[in-house]
């Protein structure tokens, strides 16, 4: 008999069929062997592994959590990481379940000697935010959460792709540091003593996407603005903003990019991703101009081999085309 926790997880999964959880689960099942191997094979030294993720050392006192849900364990589901300095430790993302956040916090303590002092949520989708309460431990450690007002409101409101309503999650987000807004600097800086990271609010994958930029280490945590080797989920995307935000992050001069899903990326991977976004836009604009429906174009469209290997299903190509059609219809009526 399944545990109550596993039954609850399955119900949440079915309830959120349009979420990135469902999107990624289908992508993982459909990904060619070469793509799965590229995703799961570490390109950096591995500090820790679990059935649901591994933790790779990508720079001095910096680790990327690469979620590996292909085996069916959705504890983390999204990528994240640890950025450590003399004065504090940043944990990136809240993950799908509290156990994922706790696992990352425990690894932070093992590797740096301290529990995370700061937690950054990139956006409100269930696989990035629903487990954030797991960072509070029984010894009283309770790191400060940083996110945007839009993300906080969307998490607390619930919805098809947001975390299910939960009292503990509501308490955890009652007091957070809000990034962005009319009276706050566009980029908020976190001083970790010997290093500083910038929190940059953007949008495109959702109405509010918060990214982390470490200029000295030349690294960027992109959240779901980037999917490496996988067609992104356009469930509530604004496609033109998505492409614009990715270009903005590409221009910061980083050499290492941690996507929301997929393997850690380099500059060439980001360029390839931008080319994919441009291709999707061109196809969608042609279809819109000729009155071709998203379903009709998705039924026959295949990503050109010249763009490299991308995992994409007909259903999610249709979703991408539908997102572009929504935006183009809106532009036409203004």
C-alpha positions in Angstrom: 0.0 0.0 0.0 1.5 3.4 -0.9 2.2 5.8 1.9 -0.1 8.8 2.4 2.8 11.0 1.4 3.3 9.2 -2.0 -0.5 9.2 -2.6 -0.6 13.0 -2.0 2.3 13.5 -4.4 0.6 11.5 -7.1 -2.6 13.5 -6.7 -0.7 16.8 -6.9 1.1 15.5 -10.0 -2.2 14.7 -11.7 -3.8 18.0 -10.6 -1.0 19.9 -12.1 -0.9 18.3 -15.6 0.1 21.5 -17.3 2.9 22.2 -14.8 6.6 21.9 -15.4 6.5 18.7 -13.4 4.2 17.0 -15.9 6.1 18.6 -18.8 9.5 17.4 -17.6 8.2 13.9 -16.7 7.0 13.4 -20.3 10.2 14.9 -21.7 12.3 12.6 -19.6 10.4 9.6 -20.9 10.7 10.7 -24.5 14.3 11.9 -24.4 16.7 9.9 -26.7 19.3 7.8 -24.9 22.1 10.2 -25.9 20.2 13.2 -24.4 19.5 11.3 -21.1 23.2 10.4 -20.9 24.3 14.0 -21.5 21.8 15.1 -18.8 22.8 12.6 -16.2 26.6 12.3 -16.8 28.4 14.9 -14.6 30.8 17.3 -16.3 32.1 18.5 -13.0 33.3 16.7 -9.8 30.3 15.3 -7.9 30.1 16.0 -4.2 26.9 14.1 -3.4 24.3 11.9 -5.1 20.7 10.8 -4.3 18.1 9.0 -6.4 16.6 12.3 -7.3 19.7 14.6 -7.8 23.4 15.0 -7.7 25.5 17.9 -6.4 28.4 19.0 -8.7 31.2 21.3 -7.7 31.2 24.0 -10.4 33.5 26.5 -8.8 35.2 27.5 -5.5 32.6 27.0 -2.8 29.8 26.7 -5.4 27.8 23.6 -6.2 25.0 23.0 -8.7 22.2 20.6 -7.8 21.2 18.8 -11.0 17.9 17.2 -10.6 17.6 13.7 -12.2 14.0 12.7 -12.1 14.3 10.2 -14.9 14.0 7.3 -12.5 10.7 8.6 -11.1 11.9 10.2 -7.9 10.5 13.8 -7.9 11.9 15.0 -4.6 13.7 17.9 -6.1 12.6 17.9 -9.8 14.1 21.3 -10.5 17.8 22.3 -10.5 19.2 24.5 -7.7 22.5 24.9 -5.9 24.7 26.2 -3.1 26.7 29.5 -3.2 28.9 29.8 -0.1 30.9 32.7 1.3 32.6 33.6 4.6 29.5 35.4 5.9 26.7 33.2 4.6 25.4 30.4 2.4 22.8 30.8 -0.4 20.6 27.9 -1.3 18.9 28.1 -4.7 15.3 27.0 -5.1 12.7 25.4 -2.9 12.1 22.3 -5.0 9.1 20.0 -5.3 9.0 18.5 -1.8 10.4 19.7 1.5 12.7 16.7 1.6 14.6 18.1 -1.4 15.2 21.4 0.4 16.3 19.6 3.5 18.7 17.4 1.5 20.3 20.4 -0.1 20.6 22.2 3.3 22.2 19.1 4.9 24.7 19.0 2.0 25.5 22.7 2.6 26.3 22.0 6.2 28.5 19.1 5.3 30.4 21.0 2.7 30.6 24.5 4.2 30.1 23.9 7.9 26.8 25.8 8.1 23.1 25.6 7.3 21.9 28.0 4.5 21.4 31.5 5.6 19.6 32.7 2.5 17.2 30.9 0.1 16.3 32.2 -3.3 13.1 31.2 -5.1 13.2 31.8 -8.9 9.5 31.6 -9.5 6.2 30.3 -8.2 5.8 27.0 -10.1 5.3 23.9 -7.9 8.6 22.2 -8.7 10.6 25.3 -7.6 8.6 26.6 -4.6 6.5 24.0 -2.8 9.3 22.5 -0.7 10.8 25.7 0.7 9.6 24.9 4.2 12.2 22.1 4.3 14.9 24.6 5.0 13.7 25.1 8.5 15.3 22.5 10.8 14.6 21.1 14.2 17.5 23.1 15.7 15.9 26.4 14.8 17.8 27.2 11.6 15.4 29.3 9.5 17.1 31.0 6.5 15.7 34.2 5.0 13.8 33.7 1.8 14.3 36.0 -1.2 11.8 36.2 -4.0 9.6 38.7 -5.8 6.3 40.0 -4.7 4.6 38.4 -7.8 6.1 35.0 -6.9 5.1 35.2 -3.3 1.5 36.2 -4.2 1.2 33.5 -6.8 2.5 30.8 -4.4 0.0 31.9 -1.7 -2.9 32.1 -4.1 -2.4 28.6 -5.4 -3.6 27.5 -8.8 -3.0 24.8 -11.5 0.8 25.2 -11.7 1.4 26.7 -8.2 2.0 24.7 -5.0 -1.2 23.3 -3.4 -2.4 25.5 -0.5 -0.5 24.5 2.6 -0.4 26.1 6.1 3.4 25.5 6.6 4.2 27.0 3.2 2.0 30.0 4.0 3.8 30.6 7.3 7.2 30.2 5.6 6.4 32.9 3.1 4.8 35.3 5.6 8.1 37.2 6.0 10.4 37.3 2.9 12.8 39.7 1.3 11.0 41.0 -1.8 13.2 41.7 -4.8 12.2 44.3 -7.4 9.3 46.7 -7.3 9.0 50.5 -7.6 10.9 51.4 -4.4 13.6 48.7 -4.5 16.8 48.6 -6.7 16.3 46.4 -9.7 19.1 44.1 -8.7 19.4 43.2 -5.0 22.8 42.3 -3.8 23.6 39.6 -1.1 27.0 40.2 0.6 28.5 36.8 1.6 31.7 38.4 2.9 34.2 37.4 0.3 31.8 37.4 -2.6 28.6 39.1 -3.6 25.7 37.8 -5.7 23.1 39.8 -7.5 19.4 38.9 -7.6 18.0 40.0 -11.0 14.2 40.1 -11.5 13.2 39.3 -15.1 10.2 37.6 -16.7 9.2 35.4 -19.6 8.9 31.8 -18.3 6.4 33.2 -15.8 5.3 36.7 -14.9 8.3 37.0 -12.5 11.5 35.1 -12.8 14.3 35.8 -10.3 17.9 34.9 -11.4 21.2 34.9 -9.5 24.3 36.4 -11.1 27.8 35.9 -9.6 29.9 38.3 -11.6 33.2 37.3 -10.2 32.7 33.6 -10.6 31.0 34.3 -14.0 28.0 32.1 -13.2 24.2 32.6 -13.6 21.4 30.6 -12.1 18.7 31.1 -14.7 15.7 29.3 -13.2 13.2 28.1 -15.9 14.2 30.9 -18.3 16.5 28.2 -19.6 16.0 24.4 -20.2 19.1 22.7 -21.5 18.3 20.2 -24.3 14.6 20.3 -23.6 11.9 22.4 -25.1 10.8 24.8 -22.4 7.3 24.7 -20.9 5.3 27.7 -22.2 2.4 27.1 -19.9 2.1 30.7 -18.7 5.0 32.2 -20.6 5.2 35.5 -22.5 7.4 34.3 -25.3 8.9 37.6 -26.4 9.8 38.4 -22.8 11.4 34.9 -22.4 13.7 35.4 -25.4 14.6 38.9 -24.2 15.4 37.8 -20.7 17.6 35.0 -22.0 19.5 37.4 -24.1 19.9 39.8 -21.2 21.5 37.0 -19.1 23.7 35.8 -22.0 25.1 39.3 -22.2 26.4 39.4 -18.6 29.6 37.6 -19.6 29.2 34.4 -17.6 30.8 31.2 -18.6 28.6 28.8 -16.6 24.8 28.8 -16.7 22.6 26.6 -14.4 19.3 26.0 -16.1 16.1 25.2 -14.4 16.2 21.7 -15.9 18.9 19.7 -17.7 22.6 19.7 -17.5 24.8 22.6 -16.4 25.3 24.8 -19.5 28.1 26.8 -21.1 27.9 29.8 -23.5 27.6 27.6 -26.5 24.5 25.9 -24.9 22.9 29.3 -24.2 23.5 30.3 -27.9 21.9 27.1 -29.1 19.0 27.7 -26.8 18.5 31.2 -28.1 18.5 29.8 -31.6 15.8 27.4 -30.6 13.6 30.2 -29.1 14.1 32.2 -32.3 13.1 29.2 -34.4 9.9 28.7 -32.4 9.1 32.4 -32.8 9.6 32.3 -36.6 7.4 29.2 -37.0 4.7 30.6 -34.7 4.6 34.0 -36.5 4.3 32.2 -39.9 1.5 30.0 -38.6 -0.3 33.0 -37.1 -0.1 35.0 -40.3 -1.5 32.2 -42.4 -4.3 31.3 -39.9 -2.7 27.9 -39.1 -3.8 26.6 -35.7 -1.2 25.7 -33.0 -2.5 22.1 -33.2 -2.0 21.9 -36.9 1.5 23.2 -36.9 2.5 21.0 -34.0 1.3 17.9 -35.8 3.9 18.3 -38.5 6.6 20.5 -37.1 10.0 19.1 -36.1 12.9 21.0 -34.7 15.6 21.3 -37.5 18.6 19.0 -36.9 20.8 22.1 -37.5 19.8 23.3 -34.1 21.2 20.2 -32.4 19.3 17.6 -30.4 16.3 18.8 -28.5 13.6 16.8 -26.7 10.2 18.0 -27.7 6.8 16.4 -27.9 3.9 17.3 -30.2 1.8 18.4 -27.1 4.4 20.8 -25.9 5.2 22.2 -29.3 1.5 23.0 -29.5 1.7 24.7 -26.1 4.6 26.8 -27.3 2.7 27.8 -30.5 -0.4 28.6 -28.4 1.6 30.9 -26.2 2.9 32.8 -29.2 -0.6 33.0 -30.7 -1.9 34.5 -27.4 0.8 37.1 -27.5 0.3 37.9 -31.2 -3.5 38.1 -30.8 -3.0 40.5 -27.9 -0.6 42.6 -30.0 -3.1 42.7 -32.9 -5.9 44.0 -30.7 -3.9 46.9 -29.2 
